[in-house]
Every structure is written in C-alpha cells, then in structure tokens.
C-alpha cells in the first residue's frame, strides 16, 4: 500500500477540508482516497493530510499536472509539499 502525505501552510483546516471534499470524486478517479486530515498542534498555520493510493506513479503524475496548472494560472499559488510513501 502506498500513501501520499501533503503538508500545507497558511490555510485554515476548514478551507482545505472543503476543497478536499469538493475534489473527492476527481481524487477517486485518480486512485486517491483521503484517510486523514490533521492540524499541526504546535503550528496552527500548518495542515497535513494523508491519501492512500492504489498507484503511486499515477498519483505523482496527477499531482504534477494539477500543481503545474495551478502555477501557470498563479505563480504564487499556495501548494502543498508532497511526500510519497511506500510501505515496505
């Protein structure tokens, strides 16, 4: 099982929760399932969320496409740092 951890700063948990809920169908089509959403207890400006993925390479390609498009539209987009995890 593979996972994708996202770390995003300067966004309220309610905002990202709504975005993730809105995008859930698209994520599912890309093989992504949201498992957890956390707010950093030591830094309230940081949100982390974890997706389970059926295909890590497909997930990477999806994120690359989405982030590239967002940066073309707005070079100052607040995008999450992505960490791709494989279970051993």
SEFILO-832622 format. One record per residue: chain; x, y, z of N, C-alpha, C in turn; residue number from 1; residue in three letters. Coordinates in steps of 0.1 Angstrom, whole numbers, plus 2048, in hexadecimal, padded with zeros to 3 digits. Layout:
# SEFILO-832622
> A|X|Y|Z|X|Y|Z|X|Y|Z|NUM|Ala
...
This chain:
# SEFILO-832622
> A|809|7F4|800|800|800|800|809|80C|800|1|Unk
> A|805|816|7F8|80D|822|7F7|804|82E|7FC|2|Unk
> A|80B|838|801|804|844|806|80B|851|800|3|Unk
> A|804|85B|802|808|868|7FE|805|872|809|4|Unk
> A|80F|878|80F|80D|881|81A|80F|88F|815|5|Unk
> A|806|898|818|806|8A6|813|807|8AF|81F|6|Unk
> A|810|8B9|81E|812|8C3|829|810|8D0|823|7|Unk
> A|806|8D8|829|802|8E5|823|802|8EF|82E|8|Unk
> A|808|8FA|82B|808|905|835|7FF|911|832|9|Unk
> A|7FC|918|83C|7F4|925|83A|7E6|922|834|10|Unk
> A|7E0|918|838|7D2|915|834|7CB|90F|840|11|Unk
> A|7BE|913|842|7B6|90E|84D|7B2|900|84A|12|Unk
> A|7B1|8F8|854|7AD|8EA|852|79F|8E9|84B|13|Unk
> A|796|8F2|84F|788|8F1|849|789|8F4|83A|14|Unk
> A|792|8FD|836|793|900|827|798|8F4|820|15|Unk
> A|7A3|8EE|825|7A8|8E2|81D|79F|8D6|81E|16|Unk
> A|798|8D5|829|78E|8CA|82A|783|8CB|820|17|Unk
> A|77E|8D8|81D|774|8DA|813|77A|8D8|805|18|Unk
> A|786|8DB|803|78D|8D9|7F6|78E|8CA|7F3|19|Unk
> A|792|8C3|7FD|794|8B4|7FC|787|8AD|7FA|20|Unk
> A|77D|8B2|801|76F|8AC|7FF|76A|8AF|7F1|21|Unk
> A|76C|8BB|7EC|768|8BF|7DE|76F|8B7|7D4|22|Unk
> A|77C|8B4|7D6|784|8AD|7CC|784|89D|7CE|23|Unk
> A|77C|898|7D7|77D|88A|7DB|77A|881|7CF|24|Unk
> A|771|884|7C6|76E|87C|7BA|77A|87B|7B1|25|Unk
> A|780|887|7AE|78C|887|7A6|797|87F|7AC|26|Unk
> A|799|881|7B9|7A4|879|7C0|7A1|86A|7BE|27|Unk
> A|794|866|7C0|791|858|7BF|794|853|7B1|28|Unk
> A|791|85B|7A7|794|856|799|7A3|854|797|29|Unk
> A|7AB|85B|79E|7BA|85A|79E|7BF|850|7A7|30|Unk
> A|7B6|849|7AE|7BB|83E|7B7|7BF|843|7C5|31|Unk
> A|7BA|84F|7C9|7BE|855|7D6|7B2|855|7DF|32|Unk
> A|7B4|851|7EC|7AA|851|7F6|7B0|858|802|33|Unk
> A|7A9|863|806|7AD|86B|812|7AB|862|81E|34|Unk
> A|7B6|861|826|7B4|859|832|7B4|862|83F|35|Unk
> A|7BC|86C|83F|7BD|875|84B|7C0|883|847|36|Unk
> A|7BB|88C|850|7BE|89A|84F|7C1|89F|85D|37|Unk
> A|7CD|8A5|85E|7D1|8AA|86C|7D5|8B9|86B|38|Unk
> A|7D3|8BF|876|7D9|8CC|878|7E5|8CB|882|39|Unk
> A|7F0|8D0|87F|7FC|8CF|887|7F9|8D6|895|40|Unk
> A|7FB|8CE|89F|7F8|8D3|8AD|801|8DE|8B1|41|Unk
> A|80E|8DE|8AC|818|8E8|8AF|818|8F4|8A6|42|Unk
> A|812|8F2|89A|812|8FD|890|804|8FD|88A|43|Unk
> A|7FB|906|88F|7ED|906|88A|7EC|90A|87B|44|Unk
> A|7F7|90F|876|7F7|913|868|7FB|908|85E|45|Unk
> A|7FC|8FC|864|800|8F1|85B|7F6|8E5|85C|46|Unk
> A|7F2|8E0|850|7E8|8D5|84F|7F0|8CA|847|47|Unk
> A|7ED|8BE|84C|7F2|8B2|845|7E7|8A9|841|48|Unk
> A|7E8|8A2|836|7DE|899|832|7E4|88D|82B|49|Unk
> A|7DE|881|82D|7E4|875|828|7DA|86E|81F|50|Unk
> A|7DF|86B|813|7D7|863|809|7DD|855|808|51|Unk
> A|7D4|84B|807|7D8|83E|803|7D7|83E|7F4|52|Unk
> A|7E0|837|7ED|7E0|836|7DF|7E2|828|7DA|53|Unk
> A|7DB|825|7CF|7DD|817|7C9|7E8|817|7C0|54|Unk
> A|7ED|823|7BB|7F7|823|7B1|7FF|830|7B4|55|Unk
> A|80B|82F|7BA|813|83A|7BE|818|842|7B2|56|Unk
> A|81B|83C|7A7|820|843|79C|815|84B|795|57|Unk
> A|809|845|795|7FD|84D|790|7FA|859|799|58|Unk
> A|7FB|857|7A6|7F9|862|7AF|803|86D|7AD|59|Unk
> A|810|86A|7AB|81A|874|7A8|817|87C|79C|60|Unk
> A|813|875|791|810|87B|785|804|885|786|61|Unk
> A|7FA|880|78D|7EE|888|790|7F2|895|797|62|Unk
> A|7FA|894|7A2|7FE|89F|7AA|806|8A9|7A1|63|Unk
> A|80F|8A3|799|818|8AC|791|80F|8B4|787|64|Unk
> A|805|8AD|781|7FC|8B5|778|7F4|8C0|77F|65|Unk
> A|7EE|8BC|78A|7E6|8C6|792|7EF|8D2|797|66|Unk
> A|7FB|8CF|79C|803|8DA|7A1|809|8E2|796|67|Unk
> A|80D|8DC|78B|812|8E3|77F|807|8ED|77A|68|Unk
> A|7FB|8E8|779|7F0|8F1|774|7ED|8FC|77E|69|Unk
> A|7ED|8F9|78B|7EB|904|795|7F6|90E|794|70|Unk
> A|803|90A|792|80E|914|791|80D|91C|784|71|Unk
> A|808|916|77A|807|91E|76D|7FC|929|76F|72|Unk
> A|7F1|925|776|7E7|92F|779|7EB|93A|783|73|Unk
> A|7F3|935|78D|7F7|93F|797|804|93A|79D|74|Unk
> A|80F|940|798|81D|93C|79D|81F|93C|7AC|75|Unk
> A|816|943|7B3|817|944|7C2|80D|93B|7C9|76|Unk
> A|808|931|7C2|7FE|928|7C8|804|921|7D4|77|Unk
> A|7FB|920|7DE|7FF|919|7EB|7FD|90A|7E9|78|Unk
> A|807|903|7E5|806|8F4|7E2|80C|8EC|7ED|79|Unk
> A|806|8E1|7F0|80C|8D8|7FB|819|8D2|7F6|80|Unk
> A|821|8D0|800|82E|8C8|7FE|829|8B9|7FE|81|Unk
> A|82D|8B1|7F5|828|8A4|7F4|834|89A|7F7|82|Unk
> A|830|890|7FF|839|885|803|833|878|7FF|83|Unk
> A|83A|870|7F7|835|864|7F2|83B|858|7FA|84|Unk
> A|832|850|7FF|836|845|808|833|837|803|85|Unk
> A|83C|82E|804|83A|820|800|83C|818|80D|86|Unk
> A|833|80F|80E|833|805|81A|83D|7FA|817|87|Unk
> A|846|7F7|820|84F|7EC|81E|84B|7E0|826|88|Unk
